[in-house]
Structures are given as C-alpha cells and as structure tokens.
Amino acid sequence: MMNVRNLDSSLVLRGPHLGDRGRYPISVRQLLFLVWVGIGVAPLLLQARSYARFVTPHKISKSLLPAEADVHETADLPDHCPVEGLFIAGIWWNVTPLYYSQDEDGKLCHFVVPQYNIHGNYFLGNDRTNASSTTPSRCTNESYPFKHYFYHGSIGYFAFYEEAKGTYCTVDKTAYVLVGGLGTYDINGAQLAHDRGSTEYRESYWYGISGFVWIAYRVLMLRRSYISCKRYGKRCERMGESLRLEGAIIYLQESMRLSAYDARNYHRLVLLYLLVEGLMGDLFLLIAQDGMIGRLQYISLGYNLSGVMSMLFEMLETMRWLGERLRCLFKRLLFNYETMLLGECICSGAMQHYLTALNLSKGFKHSQPAAVFVSPYVWSLVGHGVIVLGCVLVLVSVRSLGAIIYMRWRYGCFAVLTTVCCVDTTLGIRGKLVVLSGYSYENTKLYYKLATLKAFGMMKMMEEDGQEFLVLHKLYWIAIPRRDLFVIGVIKGKQVQPCPERFCTGIVTVFTQILGGPTAGIGTHRRLQGAFNNRVSLEPATIKLASRPVVSSIQTSCPRTLSPVKVDSSRPAVREAFQ
C-alpha cells in the first residue's frame, strides 16, 4: 500500500485535451479563470475604487462656509435662494432652502433635500457667467455661478459627502453641476441636521471599518471561488470533460455566494447589513457619477438589490415556512439565470427617469414639514424605501414575466414552474439560483440535464458495494480544505433522495444519465430535513491507494477489499485524493 498523491499529481490518466476540440485552444481551468476575472474581479475593483474615494479625508471649500455660523436670515427667502432643483448625473433633485447669509459676490444658502436626509450649503453668484457643459442651450445667457456641498445621511452613523460646481439657470430655476469631491464623515441624525461645516479635514471611521470589512470579505470569497474553480477545472480535464461558457458562469456564480453552506440566520443578518450599506453607497453614487461609470453604477445597484432579495429568500428557506412546491415556484420565478440581469438592465435604463419623476412629485418636493415632524433620518428611510421598492417591483415583475414566457416557449406549459424535482430538493439552500433551460420535462417529471449537473459541479460517487451518491463541493466561510467533496444525496435509478452530509469516500465520475423526478415522500409541505442538514456526521479516514487501482482514477478513501465496480470506459473515473 502506498500513500496517494494529491489531485495535482500525474497519477490520473488524462482525457483528450480540451484545446483540441475547438478552434481556439482553451482548457476548462482557463475558461473558469477568465470568467472569474470578468464577473468576480472586475466588479470588486470598481467597488474598491469607490471605497478609496469615500474613505479619503475631505475638506469643505472655505467659500461654501458662512463667515458667521450663527447668522440665519430668512427674509424674502425665495428671492435670495431661488434654486428649486439640482441636476446631477442626469437626475433632477428637489431643493428646499432654509436660510441664507450675505456674501460679497452672492448669497450663501443652507438647503435640504428632505426625503433623502441631505443637508448642505450652496453659493449663488450675482453676475452672469458662461453656462457649464451640462447646462441646456436655453440657459446660455441666463446662467450664474453656482457651487455646493452637502452630506447625505446613510443607514449607519455616517454620511456621504459631495462637492460640485456648475451654473444656475434662471429659466428653469435649476443648477447644473459636475461633481468634484467625495468623502464620508461620522455624522447623522440630529447632529447632521445642525451641522454647519468646518475648515478641518473630515473622515468617517464607521465607513472606513465597515467598508474595509466588506471589501476584505469579498476578497476572501473571491479567493475561495478561485480555488474552487481551479480544482473543478482540474477534475474536468482529468476526466476528459469540457465545460461551456454558460456552465462556467453558473459554476462561478455558485462558488461566489456570500454565505457558507452551514450559515445560520444571524450570519445572514450581518451580511444583510453589509449589503444594505453597499446599497446606500450605490444610491449615493447615482448622484455622483455620470457617463458609462454611472450606467455601471445603476447595474450595480440592481445587482446588490438582487443580492439583498436572495439573502432574504435564503433566510426564508432556512426557516422552512414554505412547502417544496411553493419554494420551487418562487425560486424559478425570481432567482433564475435566464432573467438574472434582465431586470438590472431595465432598472439601469429607467433609473434616471424614475428618480426624476419621484423628486418632481408633490409628495417629495414639498415634504420638509413631514421630515421635521418625524425627523430627517426616519423620513429618509421612507424616501430611500420608495426608491428600493420601485426597483424591487421592476426586478420581480421582469423576472417573473420573463420566466413565465420562457417556460411557455421552451416547454409549452406552465406546469414546469411548480413541478417538484428531487435534485432541487436535495440541493435545498445550497443552490443560489436555478437554470430554467437546464431542465428536461418528460411525462410530467422534471429532470436535470447532464450539462446542468456539470455546471453546478454535481458528480456521482460510487462505493464498493455499487451504491451511488450525489456529490457536491462544499463552500465554507473562509477555510478551503482539500477535502471539499461531500455526499448530499442517495441515487436510486434516475432519482436522488436527500441524506445527511458526509465525506466523499468512493470513486467519483460525471453523470451519464439525467437525474430528477419526484422524490418519494415529498409533498407540498415537506420540511426537507436532508436538504437543510449541513453538518458533517462522518470523520475523514486515512487516505491510501488501493493495491489494485482502477485505470484513470484517483482514490479518496482508505478502501478495504475493493469489489468490482462498473465504470463507463468512455468517461474516465476520478478517485479523489487529498492530503
């Protein structure tokens, strides 16, 4: 008996190289790496860029601070502070002046945007000037110098800072500006409402710490995803299996999920808070970035909002309040790959018009009395909630309608939406999203196609007695053990039944037949005990190589006397080995 070498060794008989199968030679590992860079690394770099801009200390321009902080003039306020709106990054924002102070070259007005907990000052010059680049042509000869700063209160104890410069148009009483400075400051609530600014540098430790924790956690998730993709790519190549682009995207998305398989709901609550803070940052950046970056920010807003919805649904799944049929219906309607980005793209295209319409509405435009009555912080929750509610409505409507139309077009019926599949039941909360095109509907039964099983990283394990099991790689919080394949279900023919998790201890191969159909004993209100039991009940065994190894395989257990096992000769088997 000799010790087994790990999966990186040349012990495995390699299958045909994937590069010889297409016009452009690319292996599974290379494909997964490219997808990992595009979908995982690129968004993280954009987020890190935004974090760096916000965490950098800022200083308010002295010209935007009153000479005497206690001078609050309110006489003839509309005449001295005529600005009714700010046009920033393609969106119109209503402005309500509270008081003003005299300046040598103009007026310095203190203003609020009540529905978003925004407080700041703007300077309006007395002499006409050339219109800014974003000012419409009708304002060419009716423009005055304008600049402002404001703080936008967040959910936590900090506020986002923005400073901008442009021109004010007397025709439509709107200031057209371009953002110049960004930052954060530890202030909110009543202190923010009474803040008068200062000439010192300001920064936010709250945002700095929470933002760093979020970025660091995302980096760890990307590292986990990279290693998972690398290992899975090796397994596919050693078994001579290819992987399509769609499958690579699905596998990557599943490996990038935020919560671990054995997460508890209090873990998810912490992640939910970080997601909401990220959502607030996206909402603020809507008024800070224009052009292509701004469009990407709209998509990021929808994507993060989708993450919040997914986390909430994951918590609901864990509570086991939904029957299996209803759970599958919601997941196929709202969390599927086919319509995943469709709602986000529609939100991106309509967001500017939607926010402008909200800000022009009487309910928001004249809501300062309501903000004073319930407090600016509470009223801002209402304002931001309306924005989020509208986005959620678009996402839910587009995804649901898209899923219904797609199911009707592909399968010719709507029954697929509510048909229970034993693979979905076995996956349970381990599955982040579903693939509507990955099903095969036969005789009112729903099956997973071979390509879909491969895309989710599901493989088949065969033990010495010939019993087959469904195997899946397990995602931990931070640790990435080599022994990451676990049994999650028992295969009987084309069906699979959930079982308690245990380590993979047999020969691992890809599936050669579709898998699915109803699971025995599953009703509409089954509690899915096996699918939600994420605790390992079997300790790992000492790993050694069998005295009579199977060709093109790697061993993952300490076998006793091997019984004859039937293995498809056209698909090399893999006996997983770990150190």
QUIUR-V915151 format. One record per run of one state. SS is the DSSP state (A for helix, B for strand, O for the rest). FROM is the first residue (numbers start at 0). TO is the last residue. If there is no record, write none. Layout:
SS,FROM,TO
SS,FROM,TO
This chain:
O,0,1
B,2,2
O,3,16
A,17,19
O,20,26
A,27,54
O,55,56
B,57,57
O,58,60
A,61,63
O,64,71
B,72,72
O,73,75
A,76,79
O,80,83
B,84,87
O,88,89
B,90,93
O,94,94
B,95,101
O,102,104
B,105,112
A,113,115
O,116,116
B,117,127
O,128,135
A,136,138
O,139,141
B,142,152
O,153,157
B,158,168
O,169,172
B,173,184
O,185,187
A,188,192
O,193,200
B,201,201
O,202,203
A,204,237
O,238,243
A,244,254
O,255,263
A,264,284
O,285,289
A,290,318
O,319,322
A,323,333
O,334,334
B,335,335
O,336,340
A,341,359
O,360,360
A,361,364
O,365,366
A,367,373
O,374,374
A,375,410
O,411,413
A,414,416
O,417,420
A,421,429
O,430,432
B,433,433
O,434,434
A,435,437
B,438,441
O,442,443
B,444,447
O,448,448
A,449,454
O,455,457
B,458,461
O,462,466
B,467,472
O,473,483
B,484,491
O,492,493
B,494,502
O,503,505
B,506,508
O,509,513
B,514,515
O,516,527
A,528,531
O,532,542
B,543,543
O,544,572
B,573,574
O,575,578
